[in-house]
Amino acid sequence: MSPSTINGNTAHDLFESNLNLSILGLGAEYPPFQLGSEALETLANRFYPPSTALSKVLSINRFTGIDTRAAIGTVDHPLVNQPNAPNITELNACFRTEGVRLSVNACKKAIAEWGGSVDEITHVVSTTCTNSANPGFDHYVATELGLRSGVEKLLLHGIGCSGGLAAIRAASNLALGSSFRKKPARILVLACEISSLLVRSELDSIDKEQKTRVGVCLFSDCASAAILSNGVGEDEVRSSIYELLGWKHEILEDTDKDLGFDVDPLGWKVVLTPRVPGMASAAVSPAFQGMIKSLPELRKDGKLPTATDFDWALHPGGSTIITGVEQAMNLTQDHLRASYEIYVNCGNSSSATIMAVMDKLRNMGEGREHVVACAFGPGIALEMMILRRPKNIIDGLPTEDVD
């Protein structure tokens, strides 16, 4: 039997009105050091001769709109002050220490807010694009958290800046599978990136290739985590931060060379072409229109909401991406206030950023009931999710019935 079509969407594209999926805890952990734009200039002047390409990159670096970037160390960190850029073995050893530490702290924040026991966690879905060791970093995080050995783990790789939302999407589908089996799902979602140590590798490429590489001006360090529940078997009603209504994943055609990380003996080289902001911005509107049509519950009095009816948790990949989406969707800076705040004060922490934006947004006072979360990753892949904030926390203040 062929599926029916409703408003241009086939029936299997539609989301049920109550998936019963909720985020019950969120946590973001940034390292203690905040580096201004002068840090890149300091390292460049220490180790590289002046050149046209380097001068152009340093000029761009002064005008990214980022005031400070979060980093695991100062400009004098020993790994970026060796005669040569750190190799992948050194980068992995540092990630095993610093990345796992950040991840454990982010997870502990999310778990504490949830209020459940680590013994209740059924799955762990993790992502990173700045480490590729086996076993993955999630193995060590799970061990330090004291999770049960039978917890189902899934580590996503190759999805870059879209990884945080992709991990939530994967967790959501796992949770729905558990719901179908009438089993509880309490899923720990984790993203971690240590990008700051790749600075020397990027500067090497700028010096040798004499090409403008802007990634070195944007990226920072962070870990973020969430607890996702399907509600099955909950002994007590817990206040949710966000309810998940639906999601979308798609690949933009002929863009796999525009955004990504190339494998290199010195880590990973950022691929970011000038086409990315324009293509990303242009893709948001059709994705959003398809997304809201897949959610019949958003229709009121026969009308679908517009982009301005939502708060936006946009991954702040760069200033031109934020402003491009703002213009394309007729938004204001207020709609994107959490994305701007994270970008200016912390920089772009790749996959870990989107959950940090979601965490920031829910703590910024009065807001709109519904939220669009959106991120772009290698492919170019677009991830989009529609969230709903429970009415008792829309104004940023818990009501008396919230624990």
N, C-alpha and C positions, 0 to 999 in steps of 0.2 A: 504494500500500500504506500503510495507516495505521500510525503508529508504535506500538510496544508500550509498555506502562506498567509501570514498576517502582517500587513503594513510593510511588505517587502522582505520580511524575515521568515524563514521556514520555522516550523514549530520547534524543531530541535535547537534552534538558536535562542529560544526564549528561556529565561530563568524563572523558576517557581517563585512565588511571592514570599515564601518563608523558608530559606535554606537552613535557618537556625545555626548559622556560623557567626561566631563573635570573637573579636580580639579582646582578651580579658587582662592582658598585661603588656606593657611596652617599656623598653629601656634602650637608651643610647649611651655609649661610653666613648668619649673623646679622650685622647691622651693629654697630658698636662701642658704640653708646649704649644704656643701659638706663634707662628712665624709670619712676619710681614713680608712684603715684596722684596725688601732689601736682602733677605736671606739667599734667594736665588742669585742675585747679583754678587753677593759676597763669594759664594762658591764658584761662580763663573770666573770671577777675577782671580781667584786663588789658583785655578788649575787649567785655564784655557786662554789662548791668545785672543786678542780682539779680532773680530771678523764681521762682515756685513750681516751674515745670518744671525750670529749671536747678538749683535746690537739690536736687530729687529725683534728677536724674541724677548730680550730684556725690556725693550720699549713696550711691547704688548703686555708684559708682566706687570708693568706699573699701572695699567689701565684695565685690568680685568674686572674691577668692581669688588674684588675680594680684599678685605682689610687684613684678615689673618687666616692662616691655614693651620689646622690641627696636625701635630706631628709627634712622633714618639721620642724625638730628641731635638736639641738645638742645632744651630748651623755648625756646631763643632762636634757633632756626633762622629765617633771614630770610623764607622763604616763608610761615611761619605767624605772622609778626609784622608783616605789612603791614597797612595800614588795612583792606583787604578780603581775603577768602579768595582763595587762588590760583585762577586760572581753569584751564581744561582745557589750554590751550597751555603754561602754566607747569608744570603737573603732568606733561605729556608730556615736556617738556624735561628735567625732573629724573629721570623714569623712564629716559630714554635714557642718562643718566649713571649714576645710582645703581643702578637696577634691572639694567641690563646688567652693571655691575661686580659686583654681588652674584651674578648668574647665572653669569658667567664663572668666578668663584671657586668656586662650588658645583660647577659642571661639572668644573673641574680636579681637585677632590677626588675626585669619582666616577671620573673617567678614570684618575687616578693609582692608586687602589685596584684598579681593574680590571686595569691593567697593559698594556693594549693601546695601539695607535697611533690617533690621530685619523683617520688614513686608512682605518681599518677600520670606522669608524662609517657605517652604512648609512641610518639614519633619525634624525630628531629630532622628538620629540613634545613640544610645550610648551603651557603654559597660564598665563593670568593673568586677573584680573577688575579690575585697577586700571590697565590701559592698553588702548587700542584703536587704536593707530596702525597705518598701513599704509605700508611693510612693517612687519610685527610685530617685536617686540623679539627674537624668535628669529633673525631675519635678521642682526642686529648681533652677537648672541652667537656664531652660527656663523662669522661673519667673523673675530671676534677669536680664536676658538679655532683658526682655520685649517682648518676642515672643507672637504672637497671641494665644489666647486660643484654636483655632481650628487647630493649627499645629499638624500634625500626628506624634506621638512619638512611638519609638520602642526601648526597652531596652533589650540588649542581655546579658545573664548570662551563666556561665558554660563553657566558651570557652577560658579562661585564656590568655596566651601569644599570641594566634592567633586572639584575639578579635579585634584588630585594623583593620587588613585586612578583617576579617569576617564582620565587620561593614561597611567597604567600599563596600564589595561585596553585602551585603544586600541593601545598599543605591543605588548601581548601578541597581539592579533588580527593586527596587521601581521606579527609574528614567526611566527605560525602559518601565515600566507599564504606567507611566505618558505620555511618548512619544507616546505610542500606542493610548492613549486617546487624544493626541494633547494638553496636558496640561503642563505647565511649572513645573519643579522640581528644587528647590534650596534646597539642603539637607545639613543640618549641621550634620557632623559625629564627634563623641566625644568619647574619651577614657580617663579614669582616674584611677589611682591606688595609694593608700597609703599603701605601704608595710613595711615601716621602723618600724611602731609601733608593728609589729608582731614579732619583734626580741626576746622579752622575752618569748613569747609562744614557739618559736622554741628552745630557750636555755633550757626551761623547759623540752621539749621532749628529747633533747640530754642528759640532766642530768638524767632523770628518766629511759629512755629506753636504754641508752648507745649505741646509734646508730649514725652513721655518717650521718648528714643531711646538705647537701651543700647549700640548698636554702637560708639559713641565711647569706651566704657569697656573694650573688649575687644581691638581689632585692633592688629597690630604688623607689622613688616617682616621679610622673610626670602626667601631663594632656596634651593631644594633640587633635587637631581639624582640620577639613577640610571642605570646602564648595564644594559640588559636584553639577554640573549643567548638565541638558540635552539639554540646548541651546534653548529650545522652548520659544518663547516670549521675547527673550532678545532684549531690545531696542538699545543696543550698543554692539559692538564687544569687548569682554574682553579677555585679554591675559591669556591663560591657563598655569598652571604650569606643569601639566601632563595630557595627554589624555589617557583614559582607553581603552585598546584594547581587553582584555579578562581576564578570571580568572578561577581558578580551586580549588575545595575543595574535599578532600578525607580523609578517616580514614585508618590508618595503622592497619592491622589485629592483634588481640591479644595483644594490647598495652594499654588498658584502665587502667591498674594498674601501668603503668610506669611514667605517668606524670599527675599531677593534684593538686587539693587543697582539703583536707579532712576537713569537717565541724567539728568545735570544740567549746566548750564553750568560749575558749579564742581566737576566731577568725577562722583562716583557716591555716591548716598545709600543707606545701608544700610537694608534692610527686614528687620525681625526682630520678629515678633509674639510675645506671651506664649504662644501655642499651640505654638510650635516644640519646646521641650524635651519636653513630654508626647507629642506626636505622634512625634517622633524615637525616643524611648525605647520606645514601644509597637510601633514598626515593626521593631525590631532582632530580637526573638525569632522571628517568623515568617520573616524573611529568613534568619536563621541556620539555622533548621530546614530550610528549602528548600536552603540552600547545602550543608550537610553530607550531605543525601540525594542531592545531585548528584555526590558524591565517594565511590563505593563503596569505595575503598581505605582510607577512614577507619573502616570497619566492622570491629570486632574481636570475635571470638566471637559473631557475630550481633547485636552491639550497636553503636549509634552513640554517639560521644562527646558529652559535655555541654559547655556553655559554659565550665565551670570547668576543663576539661581543656586549655584554650587560654590563651596569653597574648593580650592585646588591645591592638592599636595603634589606638586610637579617636581620631578628630580631636577635639581639645579645643575645641569651639565655645563652651563656657561651662561654668561649674561645675555648673549644673543639668542640662546634657546629660550630663556625665560621671557625676554621681551618679545620674541617672535611669537610664542604661544599666547602671550598677553594680547598682542595686537590681532592675531588671527581669530581669537575667540572673543574679542571685544571685552576683555577683562580689565580690571583695575589692579593696582599693586596690592590693594586690600585683599582681593581674591587669592593672591599668591604670596601673602605676607609671610607665611612660614618658610616657603622656598627662598624668598629673598633673605630672610633672617639667617638661615643656615648657610646660604651661599656667601654672604658678606662676612660672617664671623668664623666660619669653619672651612669653607671651600667645598670642593666636589670630592667626596669619599667613595665614589663609584657605587657599588651595590648596597653599601651600608647606609647611604644617604637618605633613601626614601623613607625608611622607618624612623630615622631621626627627624625628618620633616613632619611625618605623621604625629610623632611624639610632641614636637614643638607646637604644631597646630592646635592640638587639644588643650594646650596650656596657655593659649593666647587670648583667653576671655571669650566674650560673646562671639558666636559663629553661626554659620548656616547649618541646617540639619543634615544636608547631604554633601558628600565630598567626592571629588574626582581625584584619584591617585593615578599618576602617569609617569612613565619612564621610558627611556630609549637605550638600547644596547646594541652590541654587534649584530650585524645582519643586513641592514638595520632592522632590529626588532622593536616593535612597539608593544608595551604592556600598559593596560588600562584597567582600572577597577573602580566600581562605584561602592561607596561606603555610606552608612547612615550613623549619625551620632544620636544615641538615645536622648530623648527630649529632656531628661533630668540633668544632662550635663552640657547641653547646647550653650548655656550661658557661662560655661567654664566653672560653675560652682555646684558641688554635689548637693542634692536635696537631702532632707532629714532621713529618708528611707535608704540611703546609700551608706554602706559600712565605711 
